[in-house]
Amino acid sequence: MTAPDQSGDAFQKGFDAQLTRRIFVYLKPYVPLVVAGVVLALLIAVAQPMFALIQRHAIDTYLVPFERDRTLTTETLYRGLMVAALGYMALKVVEFCLTYAFTLAIGYLGQNVLRDIRGDVFTKLQRLHLAYFDQNPVGRLITRVTSDVDAINQFITGGLVSLIQSTFLIVAYVIIMLRVNWQLALISFTVLPILYFATNFFRARLRDAFRMTRTQQAIVNTKLNENITGMLTVQLFGRENRSALDFDQSNRSLLTANVNSVKWFSLFMPVVAVLGQVAVALVLYFASRNILGNNVAGSVAAGAFTIGTLYAFVQWTQQLFQPIQDLADVFNNLQAAMASSERIFGVLDTEEEVADKPDAKALNNFEGSVSFEGVWFSYDQTVTADTPATDDRWILRGIDLHIQPGESVALVGATGAGKTSVTALVSRFYDVQRGAVKVDGEDVRDLAQYDLRRHVGVVLQDVFLFAGTIEGNLTLNSPDISHERVVEACQYVGVHDYILSLPEGYQTEVRERGATLSTGQKQLLAFARALIQNPDILLVLDEATANVDTETELRIQHALQKVMLGRTSIIIAHRLSTIEGCDRIVVMRKGRIVEQGSHRELLQKGGYYARLHRLQYAQGDAAD
């Protein structure tokens, strides 16, 4: 089993202005929060350098004079230090309040943006045509709604916020350092060019490492999803060890990618820290030499420094490198956001190939006639109306079929003949490349999808049940459907007594995908759900009785005889015995209609249907 192509999960650019602008569009409804966040970040940036200023004032105004000539009394010293301490604590309280308000505002902003993006992606997925889901693994789509959206949230609440806050802090530290002592400020800035080149060097390596990590993570997620979904097949064929080895290989590739990221991080962080300490050492050296009066050629003039200034500059230099270091993390958040936003907007920009027209019609006075007029269809989206008829990708080839209101029509034929494609086109899950499918004389492409499907009840061979209660699955949690209507439909299909035998009746919990129910039970529930949701339906049954026992099949057939009365019905069945009572049987082969007529007429013809009938009954006799 080869790993799916995940190349789309990598992203080559570290910044994309167009993608960033599209992310910022989601900030528009929350402009007051954005403004509040920026203002609070600015105030925090102004407040932080003030702590060292207060300490500088206390040292130079009170401690140093008191130590040198004792001109200050002890009482004056204590009073001055108390005022400085109270000012320091008051500023700390202000900083706490500002930081709390800032974190709250940005957190609220990020969570709302996350909700909006996730909602848009989910809504878009609901509108996309089924062919899109045929081509995109479930694991990849789940990643779009979860981790990719989280990456954008991290960029807004972490990366973007750190960018604003760190930029303000750097500007604040630079301004105050230059104003207090420009010579020491320039000395502390001497390592910044080295830091700039080091940051660019590591950023490129970290970007590549991050890209590889994202790609390998997508592969691991896809493998995990496939193996959990296909656990029955894995265990049935004893593939546990083989699957474990395949997963281990992908898992080790992810480990290698993560270790590579850690390696570059473990180098980058100490480099920044060492450069910061070099700057502190330079400040200590030149300031101490000046304070002690040991000037050397090229040093700054004596008396230009104080001990308080030296202490403040040590604090500021160390604090200056923290936001610079934080900016490095911004690049990683930015990279993640660009990669994730490209994939998210790729989903949002996907063309809705099966979409309602602006003037889509409603089905008024529904009757239930269905017509296929010269229909050519292929699941391959590269196939167009101009594709030659000899192309093997065509599934349906020139289908002409007219079904009258209230008529029951059965579609039979070998696997791959195109029977299921016919039913999918009636509900307009796909659009035809040539010809037209019409319901009540209206092309389904001219009808509103919701209104069309509201009149079509489809029961598939593979029944999907949601986690929840049995009644919730039957009503699809619609508050407009009464319990009496649910019971009536269940009695029709013969599943009412079974439901009442369960511990909690209609409120019995159903596990994910109906794991606690047998195939036959799920099939009966699917019949009931179709009848409950669509009281005036055009009934489409796709191998709906293929997985039930003979007794259950007879019960379903008895119920369907009543349900189908007066309703147009299209039935697909491999068991020919189940469709003998249909008004008409349409025989398909290789995408074409080769025969049609009643069961008796087709047997008398002695054609393809008669051969299928003889073969099936011969197999039944051999099995007996």
Residue, then its C-alpha position, 0 to 999 in steps of 0.5 A: m500500500t503506497a502512501p498518498d501524495q501529500s505534496g499539497d501539504a507543503f508550502q514553499k514561501g515563508f510569506d504570501a501577501q495575498l493569503t495574509r490579506r485574506i486572513f485579515v478579512y476575518l478580523k474585520p468583524y472584530v476591529p474593536l478587539v484588534v484596536a484594543g489589542v494593538v493599544l494594549a500592546l503599545l501600553i505594555a511596551v511603554a510600561q516594561p522599560m519603566f521598571a529599570l528606570i525606577q531602579r536606576h532612579a533609586i540607585d543613583t538618587y538614594l543608594v549611591p549618594f548615601e554610600r559615598d558621602r552619607t549626606l542623606t539621612t537614613e530616614t530620607l533614604y528609606r522614604g525615597l526607597m519606599v516611594a520607588a518601591l511603591g511606584y515599582m509595585a504600582l507599575k507592576v499592577v498596571e502591567f498585570c492589568l494591561t497584560y490580562a486585558f491584552t491576553l483576554a482580548i487577543g484570545y477572544l479574537g483568535q477563538n472567534v476567528l477560528r470559529d468563523i474559518r472553521g464554520d466557513v470550511f465546514t459550510k463549503l464542504q457541505r456544498l461541494h459535489l460528491a466527486y470532490f470527496d471521491q478525490n480527497p481523503v477523509g483524513r486530509l479534509i479533517t485536517r483542514v477543519t482542525s489543525d490547519v484552522d488551529a495553525i491560523n489561530q496560532f498565527i493570529t493569537g501567537g504570531l501576529v500578536s508577538l509580532i506587534q508586541s515584540t516590535f513595540l517592545i524593541v522600539a521602546y527599548v531602543i528609544i529609551m536606551l538612546r535617550v538615556n545614554w546613546q553611547l552605551a546604546l550603540i555598544s549594546f547594538t553592535v551584535l544586532p547585525i550578527l543576530y540578523f544574519a544568524t536569524n536568516f540562516f536558521r529561519a531558512r533551515l527551520r522553514d524547510a524542517f517545518r515543511m517536511t514535518r507538516t508533510q510527514q504529519a499529513i501522511v501519518n494522519t492519513k494512514l491512521n485514518e485508513n487503518i481505523t476505518g478499515m480495521l475490519t479488513v485489516q483484522l480479517f486478512g491478518r494485516e495487523n503486523r504489516s499495517a504496524l510496519d507500514f505505520d512505523q515507517s511513516n512514524r519514523s519519517l515523522l520522527t526524523a523530521n521532528v528531530n531535524s526541527v529540534k536540532w535547528f531550534s536547539l542551535f538557534m536559541p543558544v546562539v541568540a542567548v549567547l549574542g545577548q550575553v555578549a551584548v551585556a558583557l560589552v555594556l558591562y566592560f565599557a561602562s565599568r571602565n568608564i565608571l572606574g575612570n580607567n579610560v582607554a583610547g577610543s572609550v567614551a568620556a569619563g563621568a558619562f555613566t552612573i551605576g544606576t545607568l549601568y544597572a538599567f542598561v544590563q536589564w534593558t539589553q537582556q530584555l531587548f533580546q527576548p522580543i528579538q528571540d520571540l520574533a523567531d517564533v513568529f516566523n514559524n507561526l507565519q510559515a505554519a499559517m501560510a501553509s495552512s491558509e493556502r490549503i484552507f483557501g484552496v478548499l474555500d476556492t474550490e468551484e462548486e461544480v454542482a451548484d444551484k443557478p441564480d434562478a433555480k426553480a422549485l418542484n411545484n405540484f410534484e408528480g414523479s416522472v423521470s426522463f433520461e434524454g441522451v445521457w452520457f456521463s463519466y465520473d472523470q471530471t476531465v471528460t467533457a461533452d466533446t470526448p469521443a464516444t469510444d473513450d473507456r471513461w464513459i460510464l453511461r452511453g446515450i441513455d434514453l429512459h422515461i419513467q411515468p409517475g407512479e411507475s416502478v422500474a428495476l435496473v439490473g445488470a452486471t457490476g459496472a453496468g451503470k445502474t448506481s450512476v443512474t440513481a445518482l443523477v436523479s438526485r443530481f449528485y453529479d451533472v451529466q456531460r451530455g444530454a439531460v436528466k429531467v424530473d416532472g419535465e424540468d432539467v434537474r440542473d434548473l431545479a434547487q438542489y434542496d427542493l429536488r432532494r426533498h422529493v427523492g428518498v434514497v436507500l443505499q446498500d451501505v447505510f450510514l448511521f450517526a452517533g446518537t439515538i435511534e429516533g435522532n437518526l430517523t428524524l435527523n434531529s429535525p424538531d418538525i417531525s413528530h414521534e407519531r410519524v416516526v412510529e408509523a414509518c417504522q411500523y410500515v417497514g416492520v422495525h417498530d417491534y424490534i426498536l421497542s425490544l431495545p432497553e430504551g426503545y427509540q431513545t436507545e443510543v447508536r454508536e458511530r456508524g451503527a456499530t451495535l446494529s446488524t446490517g439488516q437492522k440498519q437497512l430497515l432503519a434506512f427504509a424508515r428514515a427515507l419514508i419519514q424524511n420524504p413523505d411524497i418521495l420518488l423512491v430510489l432503492d440501490e441494492a437496498t435488500a442485498n444484505v438482509d436475510t430472506e425473512t427480513e427481505l419478505r417483510i421489507q417487500h411487503a412494506l414496500q408494496k404499500v409504500m410504493l403504491g402511487r409513488t415512482s420507484i427506481i430499484i436496483a437489485h442483484r437478486l432478480s426475485t426481488i424485482e419480479g413484481c416491478d412494472r418494468i425491468v430495464v437491463m443495462r450492460k456497459g453503460r447502455i440499455v440493452e433490454q426493457g420490459s416486464h419480467r415475463e416479457l424479458l424471459q420470453k425474449g430469451g435475451y440477456y436478462a433471461r441469461l442472467h436469470r438462468l445463471q442466478y437460479a442455477q447458482g441457487d440450485a447448486a448452493d442448495 
